[in-house]
Amino acid sequence: MVQASSFSGQTFVVRVDEATASDHHATLIDDLHILAERSLRPIVVAPDAATARAIVRTMNRSTNTAIALSGSDAALLPHGPSGIGAVQTRILDTLTSAGFIPVVEPTAFTIFDSDDTVVIADDVAAAIATACHAARAVFFHRDGGVTDPETEALIAELTPAEALTLAGDARVPADLRAAVRAAALGVRGGIPAAHIIDGRVAHAVVIEVLTAQHVGTRVTGGLLLAS
């Protein structure tokens, strides 16, 4: 197992998908508590606002540490001409340093509209992970990783360039392409590694983050990872 102390105080972003959020047997909540208990700082990105609030309610039945955030809270996610603007990380730093677990809905704040703008959750996760200098970003997808369109074999590891090529391949499901693209751009933005896994696998986050085992596809920029 990777020593949790090597990640102490570092941020981990977990992009939750609908399949995991709706699976009553998923161990996501337990995994988040395990990370937090080891002085890691998880940030959750939900697939939509309703799911964000449902995750918060579930987490707070056992501990009072989860807080739902929208893109307009402390202007966390400003909406720019080409999508998400510069992430305002102060609210996230304040909460995570105090032991809270933010659960972010995929909305962006704009001064030109009375309502927040819905944005792609994968892009939110990549933007937050990059801005917060996260140690890892984890993207849940029901396929459990990326398969080679030619051989249909699961791909264990990709470079950002390889991931972006697959993100443009129509043979890959559209929602998986979004996750692959976000993972690649996050790594190019400075995240040491991004993982695409099935969040319904028991303790998938703990396995992927805190052990040498990998259960899906990992995108890395060629940096030496902790082992």
Buried (B, 14 or more C-beta within 10 A) or exposed (E): EBEBEEBEEBBBBBBBBBBBBEBEEBBBBBBBBBBBEBEBBBBBBBBBBEBBBBBBEBBEEEBEBBBBBBBBBBBBBBBEEEBBBEBBBEBBEEBBEEEBBBBBBBBBBBEEEEEBBEBBBBBBBBBBBBBBEBBBBBBBBBBBBBBEEEEEEBBEEBBBEBBBEBBEEEEBBEBBBBBBBBBBBBBBBEBBBBBBBBBBBEBBBBBBBBEEEBBBBBBBBEEEEBE
